[in-house]
Amino acid sequence: MINWLLFDKDGTLLKFDETWSEISLVMINKFIEQYQVEEVQSLQEELGYVDGKFLASGILASGTLSDIVKKFQKYANHENNKEVEDWTVQLSKDLIAEYNPETVVIDDMQNTLKHFKDKGYQIAIITSDDQDGTKRFIKDAGVSHLIDDTITATINGYQKPDPKMVEDFYAKWNVVPEEIAIIGDTPTDIQMGRNSHFGVVVGVLSGTGEKSDLEEADYIYKDINEFYEKETEWNGR
């Protein structure tokens, strides 16, 4: 029986705002200019930006700022990796402040999460974002009263799809993998569910992932609203 729902954030609860796409591209271009990078196409492809599109499994769509830093360090050809890291982190902060991306949630998200809570489910957000970004989303989306926990990439140093990311979560809540459903829009989310042996692995088509990207999921739905509507399919409560 599924008792816990672990929702990915970006693309699952939060719409992948075009502002974030613009921020990503500006960041790449500023890096290329700052460090005089010549292998532009190769850099873009390693970050998951190919032929003008963001790949669902790519770093820009489903990775962390730390992942971006590592790629920048590789292409900067610079002796001081710490300098590249500091420059990238500061640039990220500056761009977020400048563009001020709006929190645009999936339609009817709040009501759907409330319906799940009313049925007795516990809800956590599992994301490659950091704690600050996740808390900001929860506050802006007005769902603080509906979220029981957050699992982020900065809590213990692990990130999706590494199953060690949720080991502390098991102990904290006295829960086993079979009681958990993970819901996400990228192959990384699906792989996280498989690696962790969660009871149910669900893909949603509300983010960057195509149906073919999510074929390893147990179920694929349009969004979290359809996931709720089809509850009897994935949980025999």
C-alpha positions in Angstrom: 0.0 0.0 0.0 1.3 3.5 -0.9 1.3 5.9 1.9 3.9 8.5 0.8 3.9 10.5 -2.4 7.3 12.0 -3.5 6.7 14.7 -6.0 9.5 16.1 -8.2 9.2 19.9 -8.3 10.1 21.5 -11.7 7.9 20.2 -14.4 5.8 18.2 -12.0 4.4 20.7 -9.6 5.9 23.8 -11.1 5.6 24.6 -14.8 9.0 24.9 -16.6 8.8 28.6 -17.0 10.3 30.1 -20.2 12.1 32.5 -17.9 14.3 29.6 -16.6 15.1 28.6 -20.2 16.3 32.2 -20.9 18.3 32.3 -17.7 20.0 29.0 -18.7 21.0 30.3 -22.1 22.2 33.7 -20.8 24.3 31.8 -18.3 25.9 29.7 -21.0 26.6 32.7 -23.2 28.2 34.7 -20.4 30.4 31.7 -19.5 31.5 31.3 -23.1 32.4 35.0 -23.2 34.1 35.1 -19.8 36.3 32.1 -20.4 36.6 32.4 -24.2 35.2 28.9 -24.8 35.6 27.6 -28.3 33.8 24.3 -28.1 30.4 25.9 -27.8 28.3 23.1 -29.3 30.0 20.4 -27.3 29.4 22.4 -24.1 25.7 22.9 -24.9 25.2 19.2 -25.7 26.9 18.2 -22.4 24.5 20.5 -20.6 21.5 19.0 -22.3 20.8 21.8 -24.9 20.7 20.2 -28.3 19.3 21.7 -31.6 17.6 24.5 -29.7 15.8 22.2 -27.2 16.3 21.2 -23.6 16.7 17.5 -23.2 14.5 16.0 -20.4 17.5 14.0 -19.1 20.0 16.9 -19.5 21.6 18.9 -16.7 19.8 22.1 -17.5 16.4 20.3 -17.2 17.0 17.9 -14.3 20.4 18.6 -12.9 21.8 20.9 -10.2 23.8 24.1 -10.2 26.7 21.9 -9.0 26.4 19.8 -12.2 26.6 23.0 -14.2 29.7 24.2 -12.3 31.5 20.9 -13.0 30.8 21.3 -16.8 31.9 24.9 -16.7 35.1 23.9 -14.9 35.8 21.3 -17.6 35.4 23.8 -20.4 37.0 26.9 -18.7 40.5 25.4 -19.0 41.3 27.4 -15.9 43.7 26.5 -13.2 41.5 27.7 -10.4 38.3 25.6 -10.2 37.2 27.5 -7.1 37.2 30.7 -9.1 35.0 29.2 -11.8 32.6 27.9 -9.1 32.4 31.2 -7.3 31.8 33.0 -10.6 29.0 30.6 -11.7 27.2 30.7 -8.3 27.3 34.5 -8.3 26.1 34.7 -11.9 23.2 32.4 -11.0 22.2 34.6 -8.1 22.5 37.7 -10.2 20.4 36.3 -13.1 17.6 35.1 -10.8 17.5 38.5 -9.2 17.4 40.2 -12.6 14.8 38.0 -14.3 12.8 37.2 -11.2 11.2 34.0 -12.6 7.5 33.7 -11.6 6.3 30.7 -9.7 3.7 29.2 -12.1 2.3 26.0 -10.8 0.5 23.1 -12.6 -3.2 23.9 -13.0 -5.2 23.0 -9.9 -2.1 21.8 -8.1 -3.1 23.1 -4.7 -6.5 21.3 -4.8 -5.0 18.1 -6.0 -2.4 18.0 -3.2 -5.2 18.8 -0.7 -7.3 15.9 -2.0 -4.4 13.6 -1.5 -3.9 14.9 2.1 -7.6 14.5 2.8 -7.2 10.8 1.8 -4.4 10.3 4.3 -1.4 10.4 2.1 1.8 12.1 3.3 3.6 14.3 0.8 7.2 15.2 0.2 9.0 17.1 -2.5 12.1 15.4 -3.9 14.2 17.8 -6.1 17.6 18.5 -7.5 17.1 22.1 -6.3 18.6 23.3 -3.0 16.7 23.9 0.2 16.4 27.7 -0.3 14.8 27.3 -3.8 12.5 24.6 -2.6 11.3 26.5 0.4 10.8 29.6 -1.8 8.6 27.5 -4.1 6.5 26.1 -1.2 5.9 29.5 0.2 5.1 31.2 -3.2 2.8 28.3 -4.2 0.9 28.5 -0.9 1.3 24.8 0.0 3.3 24.9 3.2 0.4 23.2 5.1 0.3 20.4 2.5 4.0 19.4 2.4 5.3 17.0 5.1 9.0 17.0 4.1 11.5 18.1 1.4 14.3 16.0 0.1 16.9 18.2 -1.8 20.3 17.8 -3.3 21.9 19.8 -0.6 20.7 17.8 2.4 23.2 15.0 2.4 25.2 15.5 -0.8 23.4 13.0 -2.9 21.0 13.7 -5.7 18.6 11.9 -8.0 18.9 9.1 -9.1 21.1 8.0 -6.3 19.1 5.9 -3.8 21.3 7.2 -0.9 19.4 10.5 -1.3 16.4 9.0 0.6 18.1 6.9 3.2 17.8 9.5 6.0 14.1 10.0 4.9 13.4 6.3 5.6 14.8 6.6 9.1 13.1 9.9 9.9 9.6 8.7 9.0 10.0 5.0 9.6 8.9 4.2 6.0 10.0 1.5 3.6 10.4 1.9 -0.2 7.4 -0.2 -1.0 5.1 2.4 0.7 6.4 5.2 -1.6 5.3 6.5 -5.0 7.5 8.9 -6.9 6.0 11.2 -9.5 8.2 13.1 -12.0 8.6 14.4 -15.5 12.2 13.3 -16.4 14.0 10.0 -16.9 16.1 10.9 -13.8 12.9 10.8 -11.7 12.0 7.4 -13.2 15.5 6.0 -12.6 15.4 7.3 -9.0 12.2 5.3 -8.4 13.8 2.2 -10.0 17.1 2.5 -8.1 15.3 3.0 -4.8 12.8 0.2 -5.4 9.8 2.4 -4.7 6.4 0.8 -4.8 5.1 2.8 -7.7 7.0 4.9 -10.3 4.9 7.5 -12.2 5.8 9.7 -15.1 3.9 12.9 -15.9 3.9 14.7 -19.3 3.6 18.2 -17.8 7.4 19.0 -18.0 10.2 18.5 -20.4 9.9 14.7 -20.8 8.2 13.0 -23.7 6.3 9.7 -23.4 9.3 7.9 -24.8 11.6 9.4 -22.1 9.4 7.9 -19.4 8.7 4.4 -20.8 10.4 2.8 -17.7 7.6 4.2 -15.4 4.9 1.9 -14.1 2.3 4.5 -15.2 2.4 7.7 -17.4 -0.2 10.4 -16.9 -0.8 13.8 -18.4 -0.1 15.6 -15.1 -0.6 15.2 -11.3 -4.4 15.8 -11.7 -4.8 12.7 -13.9 -2.5 10.9 -11.4 -5.1 11.7 -8.7 -8.0 10.8 -10.9 -6.5 7.3 -11.6 -5.7 6.5 -8.0 -7.4 3.1 -8.1 -5.0 2.1 -10.9 -1.8 2.5 -8.9 -2.9 2.0 -5.3 -5.4 -0.4 -3.8 -6.2 1.6 -0.7 
